[in-house]
Amino acid sequence: MGIIIGLIVGAISGCIAGVIMKSQGGWIRNIILGIVGGFVGGILFGIIGFQASNIIGSIITSVVGACLLIFIGRKLMK
């Protein structure tokens, strides 16, 4: 059940990050961005002392991480 919730949170987070950053990509890319963004956001928020305790916090953490990944990807592609 945790994997399914993770995929749903990843998909939602990736879609939100794609809209925020005006990124183009399909559902698979959004899910991957959201999941990897969750790891990146979790590390970043852990460094500054914050931790997601519910699903809304997980989505926010994943969106921040995914936005950061999109930003870094754009800078590397230039």
Residue frames relative to the residue before (quaternion, step in Angstrom):
aa qw qx qy qz dx dy dz
M 1.0000 0.0000 0.0000 0.0000 0.00 0.00 0.00
G 0.6280 0.5595 -0.3332 0.4261 3.59 1.07 -0.73
I 0.6300 0.5293 -0.3363 0.4581 3.58 1.08 -0.70
I 0.6502 0.5127 -0.3173 0.4622 3.57 0.96 -0.83
I 0.6441 0.5023 -0.3152 0.4832 3.59 0.96 -0.84
G 0.6412 0.5295 -0.3202 0.4538 3.58 0.99 -0.80
L 0.6604 0.4939 -0.3037 0.4771 3.58 0.99 -0.80
I 0.6461 0.5092 -0.3225 0.4683 3.59 1.00 -0.77
V 0.6552 0.4909 -0.3058 0.4860 3.59 0.94 -0.90
G 0.6452 0.5262 -0.3162 0.4547 3.60 1.00 -0.81
A 0.6599 0.5054 -0.3066 0.4638 3.56 0.96 -0.86
I 0.6593 0.4994 -0.3038 0.4729 3.57 0.92 -0.91
S 0.6809 0.4961 -0.2861 0.4565 3.57 0.88 -0.96
G 0.6562 0.5130 -0.3087 0.4592 3.58 0.95 -0.84
C 0.6514 0.5069 -0.3132 0.4697 3.58 1.01 -0.79
I 0.6523 0.5040 -0.3119 0.4724 3.57 0.95 -0.86
A 0.6632 0.4948 -0.3059 0.4709 3.59 0.92 -0.88
G 0.6295 0.5370 -0.3294 0.4549 3.59 1.04 -0.74
V 0.6554 0.4925 -0.3042 0.4851 3.57 1.03 -0.79
I 0.6583 0.5178 -0.3117 0.4489 3.59 0.91 -0.92
M 0.7721 0.3547 -0.1723 0.4983 3.56 0.88 -1.01
K 0.3625 -0.7488 0.4713 0.2929 3.60 1.33 0.00
S 0.2836 0.7647 -0.5101 0.2732 3.52 0.93 1.03
Q 0.2987 -0.7396 0.5738 0.1858 3.54 -1.12 0.67
G 0.3413 0.7217 -0.5491 0.2474 3.55 -0.87 0.93
G 0.5212 -0.6496 0.4624 0.3041 3.51 -1.24 0.41
W 0.7600 -0.3818 0.2805 0.4449 3.53 -1.38 -0.10
I 0.6450 0.5265 -0.3300 0.4448 3.57 0.93 -0.85
R 0.6599 0.4995 -0.3046 0.4715 3.56 0.92 -0.89
N 0.6496 0.5182 -0.3164 0.4576 3.59 0.98 -0.82
I 0.6469 0.5085 -0.3231 0.4675 3.58 0.96 -0.81
I 0.6624 0.4959 -0.3045 0.4718 3.58 0.91 -0.90
L 0.6478 0.5130 -0.3149 0.4669 3.59 0.95 -0.86
G 0.6650 0.5089 -0.3029 0.4550 3.58 0.95 -0.84
I 0.6737 0.4866 -0.3007 0.4678 3.59 0.94 -0.85
V 0.6822 0.4536 -0.2868 0.4966 3.58 0.85 -0.93
G 0.6182 0.5437 -0.3333 0.4595 3.58 1.09 -0.72
G 0.6038 0.5541 -0.3486 0.4548 3.57 1.12 -0.63
F 0.6531 0.4955 -0.3089 0.4823 3.58 1.00 -0.79
V 0.6718 0.4926 -0.2949 0.4681 3.57 0.89 -0.97
G 0.6724 0.4927 -0.2922 0.4688 3.58 0.89 -0.93
G 0.6324 0.5370 -0.3252 0.4537 3.58 1.04 -0.78
I 0.6500 0.4975 -0.3108 0.4831 3.57 1.02 -0.81
L 0.6786 0.4974 -0.2979 0.4509 3.58 0.86 -0.96
F 0.6890 0.4577 -0.2887 0.4821 3.58 0.87 -0.90
G 0.6107 0.5513 -0.3469 0.4504 3.60 1.12 -0.61
I 0.6237 0.5463 -0.3311 0.4505 3.56 1.07 -0.76
I 0.7543 0.3661 -0.2161 0.5003 3.59 0.95 -0.83
G 0.6309 -0.6133 0.3057 0.3639 3.58 1.28 0.19
F 0.5692 0.5680 -0.4006 0.4391 3.59 1.21 0.30
Q 0.0587 -0.7918 0.6075 0.0229 3.55 -1.18 0.59
A 0.4093 -0.7010 0.5290 0.2473 3.57 -0.97 0.90
S 0.1400 -0.8251 0.5446 0.0545 3.57 -0.75 1.03
N 0.7754 0.1988 -0.1430 0.5821 3.61 1.23 -0.14
I 0.7324 -0.4418 0.2831 0.4339 3.56 -1.28 0.06
I 0.6170 0.5323 -0.3498 0.4621 3.61 1.05 -0.67
G 0.6513 0.5046 -0.3069 0.4765 3.58 0.97 -0.82
S 0.6358 0.5217 -0.3233 0.4680 3.57 1.05 -0.74
I 0.6482 0.5056 -0.3196 0.4713 3.58 0.99 -0.80
I 0.6488 0.5098 -0.3191 0.4662 3.60 0.92 -0.86
T 0.6505 0.5126 -0.3098 0.4670 3.58 0.93 -0.90
S 0.6812 0.4900 -0.2858 0.4627 3.58 0.91 -0.90
V 0.6356 0.5230 -0.3303 0.4620 3.58 1.01 -0.77
V 0.6496 0.5041 -0.3195 0.4710 3.60 0.91 -0.86
G 0.6706 0.4968 -0.2958 0.4649 3.58 0.92 -0.89
A 0.6676 0.4952 -0.2998 0.4682 3.59 0.95 -0.86
C 0.6241 0.5211 -0.3376 0.4743 3.60 1.02 -0.73
L 0.6398 0.5151 -0.3186 0.4732 3.56 1.01 -0.80
L 0.6517 0.5117 -0.3141 0.4635 3.58 0.97 -0.81
I 0.6385 0.5094 -0.3239 0.4775 3.59 0.98 -0.81
F 0.6414 0.5313 -0.3140 0.4558 3.58 0.96 -0.89
I 0.6832 0.4763 -0.2837 0.4752 3.58 0.86 -0.99
G 0.6372 0.5350 -0.3229 0.4511 3.59 1.00 -0.82
R 0.6535 0.5011 -0.3152 0.4716 3.58 0.98 -0.78
K 0.6649 0.4991 -0.3141 0.4584 3.59 0.96 -0.79
L 0.6651 0.5004 -0.3026 0.4644 3.58 1.04 -0.73
M 0.6645 0.5184 -0.3017 0.4457 3.59 1.07 -0.65
K 0.6054 0.5683 -0.3615 0.4240 3.61 1.17 -0.35
